[in-house]
């Protein structure tokens, strides 16, 4: 979603769609999920403290925002084509 193909390494990750990532981050925070510290390259932060309930909350929040992310991505692609 943030990158047009499978991300294989850090160099791939550095070219993601930062605006779309920002949409994801704020939408998740607004639903009570802090996926990572704020900025796109902090995804390397992990924790062994997450519970099954934390994971379920994250998945539910992502499910809630998936359609808005898809719409935002399609709008960005439409602008890029024109």
MODELLER restraints for C-alpha pairs under 7 A, 6 or more apart:
rsr = mdl.restraints
at = mdl.atoms
rsr.add(forms.Gaussian(group=physical.xy_distance, feature=features.Distance(at['CA:2:A'], at['CA:16:A']), mean=5.27, stdev=0.5))
rsr.add(forms.Gaussian(group=physical.xy_distance, feature=features.Distance(at['CA:2:A'], at['CA:17:A']), mean=5.21, stdev=0.5))
rsr.add(forms.Gaussian(group=physical.xy_distance, feature=features.Distance(at['CA:2:A'], at['CA:20:A']), mean=6.51, stdev=0.5))
rsr.add(forms.Gaussian(group=physical.xy_distance, feature=features.Distance(at['CA:2:A'], at['CA:21:A']), mean=6.56, stdev=0.5))
rsr.add(forms.Gaussian(group=physical.xy_distance, feature=features.Distance(at['CA:3:A'], at['CA:16:A']), mean=5.08, stdev=0.5))
rsr.add(forms.Gaussian(group=physical.xy_distance, feature=features.Distance(at['CA:3:A'], at['CA:17:A']), mean=6.55, stdev=0.5))
rsr.add(forms.Gaussian(group=physical.xy_distance, feature=features.Distance(at['CA:7:A'], at['CA:13:A']), mean=6.31, stdev=0.5))
rsr.add(forms.Gaussian(group=physical.xy_distance, feature=features.Distance(at['CA:18:A'], at['CA:40:A']), mean=6.72, stdev=0.5))
rsr.add(forms.Gaussian(group=physical.xy_distance, feature=features.Distance(at['CA:20:A'], at['CA:73:A']), mean=6.80, stdev=0.5))
rsr.add(forms.Gaussian(group=physical.xy_distance, feature=features.Distance(at['CA:21:A'], at['CA:40:A']), mean=6.70, stdev=0.5))
rsr.add(forms.Gaussian(group=physical.xy_distance, feature=features.Distance(at['CA:24:A'], at['CA:69:A']), mean=6.83, stdev=0.5))
rsr.add(forms.Gaussian(group=physical.xy_distance, feature=features.Distance(at['CA:27:A'], at['CA:65:A']), mean=6.74, stdev=0.5))
rsr.add(forms.Gaussian(group=physical.xy_distance, feature=features.Distance(at['CA:28:A'], at['CA:34:A']), mean=6.65, stdev=0.5))
rsr.add(forms.Gaussian(group=physical.xy_distance, feature=features.Distance(at['CA:28:A'], at['CA:61:A']), mean=6.27, stdev=0.5))
rsr.add(forms.Gaussian(group=physical.xy_distance, feature=features.Distance(at['CA:28:A'], at['CA:62:A']), mean=6.95, stdev=0.5))
rsr.add(forms.Gaussian(group=physical.xy_distance, feature=features.Distance(at['CA:31:A'], at['CA:61:A']), mean=6.16, stdev=0.5))
rsr.add(forms.Gaussian(group=physical.xy_distance, feature=features.Distance(at['CA:33:A'], at['CA:58:A']), mean=6.15, stdev=0.5))
rsr.add(forms.Gaussian(group=physical.xy_distance, feature=features.Distance(at['CA:36:A'], at['CA:42:A']), mean=6.27, stdev=0.5))
rsr.add(forms.Gaussian(group=physical.xy_distance, feature=features.Distance(at['CA:36:A'], at['CA:43:A']), mean=5.97, stdev=0.5))
rsr.add(forms.Gaussian(group=physical.xy_distance, feature=features.Distance(at['CA:36:A'], at['CA:45:A']), mean=6.71, stdev=0.5))
